[in-house]
Amino acid sequence: MPSLNSSSPPWLFRFVQSIVTAINALNALLGLCAAWLSVMLVVLMSYIVISRALFDTGSLALQESITYGHAALFMLCMGYTIILRGHVRVDVFYRRFSPLNKAWVDALGGLLLLLPFALFMTYVSWDFVVRAWQIREASSDPGGLTIVYCLKTLMPVTGILLALQALSEVLRNLLKITYIYEDSADNEEDSPC
């Protein structure tokens, strides 16, 4: 539990911290689901390979489902990867910064880079997805999946999840800056994103 500076209003701190916790919990839940999805993808891919090799049979729908699964895996885990600080970061100077300066860099990076990117991603994909739903877009290959529109829906959903996680990171770092509290991320040498 973070130690709070005695001059800060505890109700505001708790309120903002509850928002951060809720957003992180959502993305962590998606990360857990994606972990199980990756296991299912391995099993499905093994089945496809074995059925082709031993029985000379195949299914285009099953092959496309692997692609859909990978897309879901990567797109739905972007926010979770931010929580884990797993995105690539070039930190020539960052590593030497104090926890307060790191909080400033992370807050500004989330506010000026990640949040606009996430909102832009949602905005530019919206009409594309609406059109796919209107025509119930399906695979152009015979025997393919008929739910291309569902796959395309992941684009704005990913943008929304990234925007929420950007908000969480900005709020978390603003708490560090404003209320000077110790976060478990401060103790990590490669504190990040």
ABEGO torsion letter per residue (X at the ends): XBBBBAABBAAAAAAAAAAAAAAAAAAAAAAAAAAAAAAAAAAAAAAAAAAAAAAGBBBAAAAAAAAAAAAAAAAAAAAAAAAAGABBBBBAAAAABBAAAAAAAAAAAAAAAAAAAAAAAAAAAAAAAAAAAAAGBBBABBGBBAAAAAAAAAAAAAAAAAAAAAAAAAAAAAAAAAAGBBBAAAABAABBX
